[in-house]
Structures are given as structure tokens and as C-alpha cells.
Amino acid sequence: MEEQIIYGRNAVSEALLSGKAVDTVYIQKTAKGLGKIISMAKESGAVVKDVSDEKLSALVPEGKHGGVAAVIAAAEYATVEDILAVAEEKKEPPFIVIADEIQDPHNLGAIIRTAEAAGAHGVIIPKRRSAGLTATVFKTSAGAASWLKIARVSNLSDTIRELKKKNIWVYGAEADGEPFYKADLSGPVALVIGSEGFGLGRVVRENCDMILSIDMYGRVNSLNASVSAGILMYEVVRHRR
């Protein structure tokens, strides 16, 4: 599946104004007069990256980019209700993975791949500061993104609160939490995986029912986000099976 790259100030502005699912906006470092586009991109939740002219020209072979290009999502998003409907159809307690500002598309793709393999009913990502359903995510997910429901929400904390109202227990992953093997993950579960550099957002963490940690026995003090997600997802599988 190919992602769509648009370029030029008018084209990118119109895409942002129309509400299209813009994943990433590339801004040429030396370009002037792009403040409005940058503001709209950030407001829409797109990832904004400052890049060199060489990088931008590589994305746009014609070279007529006007200092800006954007990547449009490679697929349409589902809703949280769609994810819950899958669980209901399968007559299973909901099993949801929430990616809190995972910006690396390879990490997001790997999380989606493992979530599909582990039998999760869907993945939720935020609109802001997160990788989206780009071609890179699809490729890294080994096609799992075509089979798993992916919802993109405006406010992750509000979404978590709504899930809790539906009696879904929300577990966040952080280094200072309770050992994951002490938790009962057999019922309705949502796992929240934090960003690569900063972990869980403060408000997101506050809305979790419990924080889980993974014991570390080596010299490094953390795991890759997708690896942590995989360990916790298969702990859920162990409890559910």
C-alpha cells in the first residue's frame, strides 16, 4: 500500500483545512513564510519535521515543493466503537492496545503486528505527536494493519476514561510500576504503551488503573517500546487462554 505525498504550499494548506488524515508535514529548514501551515499542522495533530532541501527534494522528485510536503495516511481509520464491536462479535472481553505518542513508524508497525498476532481487537493512537498509518507502518506490520482496527482519537485521556466506564481495566507500562506478572489480565484489558523517549504522558498515566513494569536484569534500564508491548500483550494472552 502506497502512502500519498502531496507538496506545495497550496496543496498542503488545503489538505489540512479539509480535515484529511495528514500524518507528517515536512518543512524545509531555510523556507520562509510557512508559519500558518506549521500552526495548522500542529493543530491537526500531524508530526512536523524540519528537513534539509535535499531530503525534501528526495520526497518530491519534481523538486517544486515550495518548502513543504506532507504525507497523507495510507488508509482510513476505524473508531473505538468499531474496535469494541469486534470484541462483541467474537464474544470476548475487549483487548485493546493504546500507543501513547509512538512517533517511530517502525515501532508502531511492530506493535500493530504483535497486537494482531496476540488476538487484540484493535489499536488506538492519538492524532497529535504520533506516527499514523503510513506505508512504512503497513510494511513493518507485515500486513497486520490491514486486518486490525486502528482508531485515531483527538484526546487519549478522554478515550481512556470512556473505556473505563465500560469496565475495561487500563494498564500503563512504565519502569516504576508493579511487576507485570502480579496483575490479573484475564478480563477486559487496555494496555497503554508510552513513547520511545518520554514514556507515558502525565495525564494518560494518571488515568491508568495500574502501572506495570518489566523486570530488567542487564545493564540497560529500558526496552524498545514495541518489545515492551509484545511482552505485555503475550502476558494478556497467557491469562486469557
Backbone as CSV, one residue per row, in Angstrom:
resi,resn,N_x,N_y,N_z,CA_x,CA_y,CA_z,C_x,C_y,C_z
1,MET,0.850,-1.190,0.000,0.000,0.000,0.000,0.885,1.239,0.000
2,GLU,0.670,2.135,-0.949,1.491,3.328,-1.060,0.861,4.494,-0.304
3,GLU,1.705,5.229,0.421,1.219,6.439,1.050,1.194,7.547,0.002
4,GLN,0.400,8.550,0.246,0.271,9.648,-0.707,1.082,10.834,-0.216
5,ILE,1.971,11.333,-1.068,2.774,12.505,-0.728,2.260,13.684,-1.538
6,ILE,1.898,14.747,-0.852,1.485,15.968,-1.532,2.512,17.048,-1.217
7,TYR,2.604,18.051,-2.064,3.625,19.075,-1.863,3.158,20.395,-2.434
8,GLY,3.832,21.444,-2.001,3.431,22.792,-2.388,2.565,23.421,-1.309
9,ARG,2.702,24.715,-1.154,2.018,25.407,-0.053,0.496,25.324,-0.160
10,ASN,-0.040,25.516,-1.349,-1.494,25.481,-1.507,-2.047,24.086,-1.262
11,ALA,-1.382,23.075,-1.830,-1.872,21.702,-1.704,-1.875,21.248,-0.246
12,VAL,-0.781,21.527,0.468,-0.689,21.112,1.867,-1.685,21.886,2.720
13,SER,-1.821,23.191,2.460,-2.788,24.008,3.212,-4.201,23.484,3.033
14,GLU,-4.584,23.169,1.797,-5.930,22.685,1.522,-6.182,21.327,2.177
15,ALA,-5.166,20.470,2.160,-5.313,19.155,2.800,-5.563,19.318,4.295
16,LEU,-4.833,20.228,4.926,-5.002,20.457,6.362,-6.366,21.083,6.659
17,LEU,-6.785,22.018,5.822,-8.076,22.670,6.029,-9.243,21.699,5.825
18,SER,-9.063,20.733,4.928,-10.147,19.801,4.610,-10.353,18.734,5.673
19,GLY,-9.388,18.627,6.600,-9.511,17.615,7.640,-9.002,16.249,7.244
20,LYS,-8.293,16.153,6.118,-7.704,14.872,5.722,-6.735,14.389,6.798
21,ALA,-6.542,13.068,6.872,-5.645,12.486,7.870,-4.200,12.681,7.431
22,VAL,-3.634,13.839,7.757,-2.242,14.145,7.420,-1.353,13.620,8.552
23,ASP,-0.444,12.728,8.211,0.404,12.125,9.236,1.639,12.959,9.552
24,THR,2.345,13.411,8.518,3.598,14.118,8.712,3.690,15.287,7.747
25,VAL,4.176,16.424,8.239,4.434,17.585,7.393,5.931,17.881,7.448
26,TYR,6.556,17.907,6.283,7.994,18.188,6.183,8.189,19.642,5.795
27,ILE,8.955,20.356,6.610,9.209,21.777,6.382,10.690,21.981,6.055
28,GLN,10.977,22.627,4.950,12.371,22.933,4.603,12.931,23.926,5.624
29,LYS,14.081,23.602,6.182,14.655,24.404,7.271,14.838,25.871,6.888
30,THR,15.201,26.126,5.648,15.506,27.504,5.242,14.300,28.240,4.653
31,ALA,13.148,27.554,4.572,11.972,28.172,3.946,11.378,29.262,4.836
32,LYS,10.828,30.293,4.208,10.194,31.395,4.925,8.690,31.398,4.663
33,GLY,7.947,32.019,5.572,6.527,32.229,5.357,5.651,31.000,5.497
34,LEU,6.115,30.010,6.274,5.341,28.779,6.443,4.720,28.663,7.841
35,GLY,4.714,29.774,8.565,4.201,29.746,9.937,2.768,29.279,10.037
36,LYS,1.903,29.718,9.095,0.492,29.327,9.150,0.327,27.828,8.908
37,ILE,1.075,27.300,7.949,0.995,25.864,7.668,1.485,25.070,8.868
38,ILE,2.565,25.513,9.481,3.104,24.819,10.673,2.069,24.822,11.786
39,SER,1.417,25.958,11.998,0.393,26.055,13.047,-0.780,25.125,12.766
40,MET,-1.237,25.104,11.517,-2.355,24.231,11.154,-1.970,22.765,11.317
41,ALA,-0.734,22.441,10.934,-0.274,21.053,11.043,-0.253,20.601,12.496
42,LYS,0.276,21.443,13.363,0.330,21.098,14.788,-1.068,21.008,15.377
43,GLU,-1.948,21.901,14.944,-3.326,21.881,15.445,-4.044,20.607,15.025
44,SER,-3.723,20.112,13.825,-4.377,18.900,13.313,-3.829,17.637,13.968
45,GLY,-2.674,17.773,14.629,-2.067,16.611,15.257,-1.007,15.942,14.416
46,ALA,-0.677,16.521,13.253,0.361,15.937,12.406,1.738,16.113,13.044
47,VAL,2.638,15.195,12.727,4.028,15.326,13.148,4.708,16.308,12.206
48,VAL,5.376,17.329,12.750,6.054,18.340,11.933,7.562,18.113,12.032
49,LYS,8.210,17.971,10.866,9.649,17.708,10.844,10.365,18.751,9.994
50,ASP,11.425,19.359,10.563,12.285,20.268,9.804,13.320,19.437,9.064
51,VAL,13.403,19.612,7.757,14.321,18.800,6.960,15.131,19.687,6.019
52,SER,16.191,19.118,5.500,17.031,19.832,4.543,16.362,19.867,3.177
53,ASP,16.875,20.734,2.303,16.346,20.805,0.949,16.572,19.488,0.220
54,GLU,17.699,18.816,0.517,17.992,17.530,-0.122,16.942,16.483,0.241
55,LYS,16.574,16.445,1.508,15.568,15.488,1.966,14.220,15.762,1.308
56,LEU,13.853,17.022,1.262,12.565,17.383,0.677,12.544,17.080,-0.823
57,SER,13.649,17.371,-1.492,13.730,17.108,-2.926,13.683,15.612,-3.223
58,ALA,14.191,14.801,-2.292,14.134,13.350,-2.466,12.695,12.846,-2.364
59,LEU,11.885,13.502,-1.509,10.479,13.134,-1.375,9.670,13.574,-2.587
60,VAL,10.076,14.699,-3.168,9.340,15.278,-4.292,10.279,15.321,-5.498
61,PRO,10.246,14.308,-6.344,11.174,14.215,-7.465,11.191,15.447,-8.373
62,GLU,10.035,16.069,-8.557,9.980,17.237,-9.432,10.725,18.431,-8.847
63,GLY,10.904,18.415,-7.525,11.639,19.483,-6.871,10.841,20.748,-6.645
64,LYS,9.593,20.792,-7.086,8.781,22.004,-6.949,7.914,21.910,-5.699
65,HIS,8.557,21.888,-4.556,7.830,21.668,-3.307,7.469,22.944,-2.560
66,GLY,8.101,24.065,-2.913,7.792,25.316,-2.232,8.146,25.319,-0.756
67,GLY,9.003,24.396,-0.362,9.451,24.361,1.026,8.625,23.477,1.936
68,VAL,7.619,22.779,1.392,6.764,21.967,2.259,6.202,20.767,1.493
69,ALA,6.101,19.646,2.195,5.452,18.443,1.663,4.759,17.753,2.827
70,ALA,3.810,16.893,2.516,3.061,16.200,3.570,2.754,14.772,3.145
71,VAL,2.656,13.909,4.144,2.304,12.510,3.918,0.878,12.288,4.409
72,ILE,0.027,11.803,3.517,-1.364,11.508,3.854,-1.468,10.051,4.276
73,ALA,-2.326,9.757,5.228,-2.497,8.385,5.715,-2.768,7.429,4.566
74,ALA,-2.196,6.217,4.682,-2.346,5.217,3.630,-3.682,4.485,3.709
75,ALA,-4.444,4.696,4.773,-5.728,4.002,4.922,-6.638,4.804,5.838
76,GLU,-7.903,4.457,5.805,-8.864,5.114,6.685,-8.787,4.498,8.088
77,TYR,-9.110,5.316,9.073,-9.091,4.845,10.459,-10.464,4.321,10.866
78,ALA,-10.441,3.419,11.826,-11.678,2.932,12.435,-12.024,3.830,13.615
79,THR,-13.086,3.500,14.338,-13.444,4.201,15.563,-13.247,3.259,16.745
80,VAL,-13.250,3.823,17.937,-13.152,2.992,19.140,-14.355,2.057,19.216
81,GLU,-15.510,2.551,18.790,-16.718,1.715,18.779,-16.550,0.516,17.843
82,ASP,-15.861,0.732,16.723,-15.589,-0.374,15.794,-14.760,-1.465,16.482
83,ILE,-13.764,-1.039,17.268,-12.900,-1.986,17.972,-13.715,-2.790,18.986
84,LEU,-14.555,-2.089,19.745,-15.374,-2.771,20.746,-16.376,-3.717,20.090
85,ALA,-16.839,-3.360,18.897,-17.785,-4.213,18.178,-17.129,-5.530,17.764
86,VAL,-15.831,-5.491,17.431,-15.110,-6.715,17.073,-15.076,-7.667,18.266
87,ALA,-14.789,-7.123,19.459,-14.760,-7.948,20.671,-16.134,-8.559,20.934
88,GLU,-17.166,-7.742,20.726,-18.534,-8.231,20.971,-18.899,-9.343,19.991
89,GLU,-18.522,-9.166,18.725,-18.815,-10.189,17.715,-18.131,-11.516,18.045
90,LYS,-16.909,-11.427,18.588,-16.161,-12.632,18.926,-16.532,-13.188,20.293
91,LYS,-17.425,-12.438,20.992,-17.845,-12.832,22.342,-16.635,-12.986,23.263
92,GLU,-15.745,-12.002,23.187,-14.530,-11.983,24.011,-14.474,-10.678,24.799
93,PRO,-13.863,-10.688,25.980,-13.653,-9.421,26.679,-12.700,-8.547,25.866
94,PRO,-12.971,-7.261,25.769,-12.132,-6.391,24.928,-10.651,-6.461,25.303
95,PHE,-9.822,-6.480,24.287,-8.363,-6.469,24.435,-7.852,-5.403,23.469
96,ILE,-7.441,-4.264,24.027,-7.074,-3.089,23.226,-5.658,-2.657,23.575
97,VAL,-4.910,-2.236,22.574,-3.577,-1.686,22.787,-3.627,-0.196,22.444
98,ILE,-3.127,0.629,23.359,-3.111,2.080,23.161,-1.662,2.537,23.047
99,ALA,-1.321,3.167,21.937,0.041,3.667,21.713,0.058,5.165,22.006
100,ASP,0.708,5.547,23.090,0.724,6.938,23.549,1.902,7.688,22.916
101,GLU,1.642,8.346,21.797,2.635,9.173,21.095,3.861,8.382,20.631
102,ILE,3.621,7.213,20.042,4.703,6.449,19.413,4.985,7.110,18.063
103,GLN,6.131,7.759,17.931,6.409,8.535,16.722,7.195,7.768,15.668
104,ASP,7.874,6.715,16.058,8.645,5.923,15.109,7.703,4.968,14.370
105,PRO,7.535,5.120,13.054,6.602,4.251,12.324,6.991,2.775,12.382
106,HIS,8.278,2.475,12.528,8.702,1.075,12.649,8.215,0.484,13.978
107,ASN,8.299,1.279,15.037,7.794,0.815,16.331,6.284,0.611,16.282
108,LEU,5.567,1.570,15.700,4.114,1.442,15.623,3.733,0.232,14.779
109,GLY,4.414,0.045,13.661,4.134,-1.109,12.820,4.371,-2.417,13.542
110,ALA,5.468,-2.481,14.325,5.779,-3.693,15.081,4.728,-3.950,16.157
111,ILE,4.247,-2.887,16.804,3.206,-3.023,17.823,1.917,-3.554,17.185
112,ILE,1.555,-3.012,16.039,0.346,-3.468,15.346,0.478,-4.934,14.942
113,ARG,1.653,-5.312,14.460,1.890,-6.702,14.049,1.705,-7.661,15.224
114,THR,2.300,-7.319,16.368,2.189,-8.177,17.543,0.767,-8.180,18.084
115,ALA,0.111,-7.016,18.066,-1.265,-6.929,18.563,-2.186,-7.847,17.761
116,GLU,-2.021,-7.857,16.451,-2.857,-8.717,15.610,-2.571,-10.190,15.905
117,ALA,-1.277,-10.522,16.048,-0.890,-11.909,16.317,-1.390,-12.380,17.679
118,ALA,-1.449,-11.453,18.640,-1.859,-11.804,20.005,-3.374,-11.814,20.175
119,GLY,-4.108,-11.481,19.124,-5.562,-11.518,19.212,-6.196,-10.261,19.765
120,ALA,-5.460,-9.148,19.791,-6.062,-7.889,20.238,-7.158,-7.487,19.257
121,HIS,-8.128,-6.737,19.757,-9.252,-6.338,18.915,-8.998,-5.021,18.186
122,GLY,-7.977,-4.285,18.622,-7.667,-3.040,17.937,-6.583,-2.262,18.648
123,VAL,-6.089,-1.251,17.943,-5.063,-0.353,18.476,-5.592,1.071,18.394
124,ILE,-5.338,1.846,19.443,-5.755,3.252,19.476,-4.513,4.127,19.500
125,ILE,-4.491,5.144,18.644,-3.385,6.101,18.622,-3.955,7.517,18.714
126,PRO,-3.166,8.465,19.221,-3.641,9.850,19.275,-3.380,10.574,17.954
127,LYS,-4.142,11.615,17.677,-3.922,12.414,16.477,-2.630,13.224,16.578
128,ARG,-2.311,13.660,17.786,-1.152,14.530,17.962,0.119,13.739,18.279
129,ARG,1.211,14.194,17.687,2.551,13.692,18.013,2.636,12.166,17.962
130,SER,2.080,11.587,16.924,2.118,10.138,16.784,2.280,9.758,15.324
131,ALA,2.994,8.678,15.072,3.012,8.123,13.723,1.595,7.688,13.372
132,GLY,1.284,7.704,12.093,-0.038,7.273,11.640,0.084,6.094,10.694
133,LEU,-0.981,5.825,9.960,-0.998,4.655,9.074,-0.315,4.961,7.736
134,THR,0.981,5.166,7.788,1.757,5.391,6.576,2.145,4.057,5.948
135,ALA,2.705,4.125,4.744,3.162,2.911,4.073,4.241,2.200,4.881
136,THR,5.084,2.966,5.575,6.133,2.360,6.405,5.521,1.535,7.533
137,VAL,4.467,2.062,8.141,3.780,1.325,9.211,3.175,0.046,8.649
138,PHE,2.538,0.151,7.482,1.953,-1.042,6.868,3.016,-2.091,6.576
139,LYS,4.142,-1.652,6.028,5.203,-2.597,5.685,5.762,-3.266,6.928
140,THR,6.039,-2.483,7.972,6.610,-3.026,9.207,5.631,-3.965,9.897
141,SER,4.338,-3.692,9.753,3.329,-4.548,10.397,3.138,-5.866,9.660
142,ALA,3.839,-6.044,8.523,3.736,-7.265,7.721,2.288,-7.550,7.307
143,GLY,1.548,-6.470,7.045,0.171,-6.619,6.594,-0.865,-6.629,7.698
144,ALA,-0.420,-6.697,8.958,-1.377,-6.768,10.064,-2.264,-5.534,10.134
145,ALA,-1.744,-4.384,9.681,-2.539,-3.150,9.714,-3.751,-3.233,8.807
146,SER,-3.758,-4.177,7.872,-4.920,-4.358,7.009,-6.014,-5.165,7.696
147,TRP,-5.662,-5.890,8.734,-6.606,-6.785,9.404,-7.080,-6.257,10.752
148,LEU,-6.289,-5.404,11.362,-6.601,-4.928,12.715,-7.218,-3.538,12.650
149,LYS,-8.227,-3.304,13.495,-8.843,-1.979,13.562,-7.890,-1.002,14.242
150,ILE,-7.640,0.133,13.584,-6.791,1.184,14.149,-7.643,2.438,14.286
151,ALA,-7.806,2.904,15.510,-8.590,4.122,15.755,-7.647,5.277,16.086
152,ARG,-7.976,6.443,15.599,-7.183,7.645,15.867,-8.072,8.648,16.582
153,VAL,-7.693,9.033,17.792,-8.574,9.866,18.625,-7.940,11.213,18.936
154,SER,-8.799,12.197,19.199,-8.317,13.553,19.482,-7.721,13.665,20.877
155,ASN,-8.309,12.963,21.844,-7.849,13.085,23.230,-7.740,11.692,23.844
156,LEU,-6.513,11.249,24.063,-6.285,9.893,24.555,-6.811,9.717,25.975
157,SER,-6.655,10.733,26.813,-7.112,10.628,28.199,-8.630,10.493,28.271
158,ASP,-9.339,11.283,27.446,-10.803,11.166,27.407,-11.220,9.776,26.934
159,THR,-10.509,9.254,25.951,-10.816,7.918,25.437,-10.610,6.863,26.517
160,ILE,-9.528,6.997,27.272,-9.252,6.050,28.364,-10.369,6.104,29.403
161,ARG,-10.817,7.308,29.730,-11.900,7.438,30.713,-13.179,6.781,30.209
162,GLU,-13.455,6.911,28.917,-14.638,6.273,28.341,-14.516,4.751,28.381
163,LEU,-13.313,4.228,28.117,-13.100,2.779,28.186,-13.320,2.272,29.607
164,LYS,-12.872,3.040,30.583,-13.037,2.632,31.981,-14.516,2.593,32.380
165,LYS,-15.316,3.494,31.797,-16.754,3.478,32.064,-17.397,2.195,31.548
166,LYS,-16.740,1.574,30.583,-17.244,0.311,30.027,-16.613,-0.896,30.730
167,ASN,-16.060,-0.629,31.922,-15.461,-1.684,32.763,-14.241,-2.342,32.137
168,ILE,-13.506,-1.568,31.329,-12.235,-2.052,30.778,-11.110,-1.532,31.669
169,TRP,-10.289,-2.441,32.180,-9.182,-2.058,33.042,-8.015,-1.576,32.179
170,VAL,-7.463,-0.430,32.565,-6.410,0.194,31.770,-5.069,0.086,32.500
171,TYR,-4.105,-0.547,31.837,-2.783,-0.772,32.421,-1.731,-0.015,31.610
172,GLY,-0.982,0.852,32.282,0.108,1.566,31.625,1.431,0.854,31.845
173,ALA,2.378,1.065,30.976,3.700,0.443,31.083,4.746,1.505,31.406
174,GLU,5.387,1.349,32.576,6.455,2.264,32.995,7.443,1.503,33.872
175,ALA,8.662,2.013,33.953,9.724,1.319,34.680,9.470,1.250,36.183
176,ASP,8.669,2.177,36.736,8.476,2.224,38.184,7.160,1.586,38.633
177,GLY,6.563,0.766,37.760,5.285,0.158,38.114,5.428,-1.153,38.862
178,GLU,4.297,-1.808,39.078,4.282,-3.126,39.697,4.735,-4.171,38.674
179,PRO,5.473,-5.202,39.101,5.858,-6.267,38.158,4.635,-6.807,37.426
180,PHE,4.729,-6.911,36.115,3.559,-7.259,35.300,2.952,-8.607,35.651
181,TYR,3.773,-9.526,36.161,3.263,-10.861,36.454,2.391,-10.899,37.709
182,LYS,2.285,-9.777,38.423,1.424,-9.720,39.603,0.006,-9.265,39.261
183,ALA,-0.199,-8.840,38.022,-1.511,-8.315,37.629,-2.386,-9.417,37.047
184,ASP,-3.691,-9.313,37.288,-4.658,-10.228,36.691,-5.163,-9.594,35.400
185,LEU,-4.697,-10.109,34.270,-5.010,-9.523,32.974,-6.023,-10.358,32.190
186,SER,-6.869,-11.095,32.914,-7.765,-12.042,32.254,-9.059,-11.415,31.745
187,GLY,-9.428,-10.243,32.244,-10.696,-9.633,31.847,-10.534,-8.614,30.741
188,PRO,-11.476,-7.676,30.643,-11.358,-6.608,29.645,-10.119,-5.752,29.930
189,VAL,-9.241,-5.626,28.950,-7.939,-5.002,29.175,-7.600,-4.001,28.074
190,ALA,-7.026,-2.878,28.492,-6.385,-1.948,27.555,-4.959,-1.721,28.054
191,LEU,-3.982,-1.986,27.217,-2.577,-1.770,27.551,-2.124,-0.458,26.933
192,VAL,-1.500,0.407,27.731,-1.018,1.689,27.220,0.506,1.660,27.167
193,ILE,1.054,1.831,25.975,2.497,1.831,25.765,2.945,3.257,25.491
194,GLY,3.898,3.749,26.281,4.349,5.132,26.155,5.321,5.349,25.017
195,SER,5.624,6.619,24.765,6.508,6.986,23.659,7.933,6.527,23.915
196,GLU,8.720,6.498,22.836,10.070,5.976,22.899,10.959,6.766,23.872
197,GLY,10.821,8.084,23.861,11.730,8.884,24.668,11.203,9.314,26.023
198,PHE,9.876,9.439,26.146,9.316,10.055,27.352,8.352,9.166,28.129
199,GLY,8.036,7.990,27.625,7.118,7.117,28.344,5.694,7.639,28.278
200,LEU,4.917,7.328,29.292,3.523,7.756,29.325,3.408,9.244,29.612
201,GLY,2.453,9.888,28.953,2.164,11.270,29.293,1.588,11.348,30.702
202,ARG,1.763,12.481,31.368,1.352,12.609,32.771,-0.139,12.346,32.960
203,VAL,-0.979,12.987,32.150,-2.425,12.833,32.320,-2.860,11.422,31.933
204,VAL,-2.242,10.871,30.895,-2.558,9.497,30.496,-2.237,8.551,31.641
205,ARG,-1.066,8.722,32.237,-0.669,7.862,33.353,-1.647,7.969,34.513
206,GLU,-2.059,9.183,34.830,-2.977,9.398,35.948,-4.314,8.685,35.732
207,ASN,-4.687,8.472,34.486,-5.959,7.825,34.189,-5.858,6.306,34.086
208,CYS,-4.654,5.759,34.187,-4.499,4.308,34.166,-4.914,3.724,35.514
209,ASP,-5.487,2.536,35.506,-5.858,1.867,36.755,-4.639,1.315,37.473
210,MET,-3.629,0.916,36.714,-2.442,0.312,37.307,-1.262,0.489,36.355
211,ILE,-0.086,0.687,36.921,1.127,0.817,36.119,1.942,-0.469,36.264
212,LEU,2.311,-1.051,35.139,3.055,-2.302,35.132,4.489,-2.069,34.678
213,SER,5.403,-2.859,35.228,6.803,-2.771,34.828,7.318,-4.141,34.410
214,ILE,8.415,-4.139,33.668,9.080,-5.363,33.237,10.440,-5.415,33.909
215,ASP,10.710,-6.497,34.622,11.977,-6.619,35.331,13.155,-6.544,34.355
216,MET,14.198,-5.821,34.762,15.406,-5.691,33.947,16.581,-6.311,34.708
217,TYR,17.315,-7.185,34.061,18.414,-7.897,34.721,19.778,-7.575,34.119
218,GLY,19.804,-6.781,33.068,21.077,-6.433,32.442,21.518,-5.032,32.795
219,ARG,22.395,-4.481,32.001,22.936,-3.148,32.263,22.054,-2.024,31.737
220,VAL,21.275,-2.298,30.691,20.373,-1.262,30.179,19.136,-1.193,31.069
221,ASN,18.508,-0.019,31.099,17.389,0.158,32.030,16.035,0.275,31.351
222,SER,15.992,0.005,30.053,14.694,0.072,29.376,14.721,-0.788,28.124
223,LEU,13.519,-1.097,27.635,13.361,-1.874,26.417,12.749,-1.001,25.329
224,ASN,12.943,-1.386,24.086,12.265,-0.752,22.970,10.754,-0.820,23.203
225,ALA,10.041,0.233,22.791,8.591,0.308,23.047,7.842,-0.889,22.474
226,SER,8.209,-1.321,21.270,7.482,-2.435,20.663,7.807,-3.757,21.350
227,VAL,9.016,-3.888,21.881,9.384,-5.105,22.619,8.603,-5.165,23.933
228,SER,8.560,-4.041,24.647,7.781,-3.982,25.891,6.319,-4.319,25.617
229,ALA,5.790,-3.755,24.540,4.402,-4.014,24.186,4.177,-5.501,23.930
230,GLY,5.121,-6.137,23.229,4.982,-7.556,22.923,4.973,-8.434,24.159
231,ILE,5.856,-8.134,25.110,5.912,-8.909,26.354,4.582,-8.803,27.099
232,LEU,4.069,-7.585,27.221,2.823,-7.379,27.967,1.619,-7.954,27.236
233,MET,1.607,-7.855,25.915,0.484,-8.424,25.159,0.405,-9.932,25.349
234,TYR,1.549,-10.588,25.346,1.511,-12.040,25.485,1.306,-12.480,26.932
235,GLU,1.492,-11.574,27.875,1.073,-11.854,29.242,-0.459,-11.842,29.314
236,VAL,-1.063,-10.907,28.558,-2.525,-10.893,28.463,-3.007,-12.208,27.828
237,VAL,-2.349,-12.631,26.765,-2.712,-13.894,26.110,-2.645,-15.061,27.106
238,ARG,-1.582,-15.087,27.912,-1.411,-16.169,28.884,-2.577,-16.218,29.862
239,HIS,-3.012,-15.061,30.325,-4.134,-15.014,31.269,-5.451,-15.382,30.596
240,ARG,-5.634,-14.968,29.364,-6.905,-15.193,28.666,-7.053,-16.628,28.168
241,ARG,-5.928,-17.310,27.946,-6.008,-18.668,27.409,-5.939,-19.740,28.476
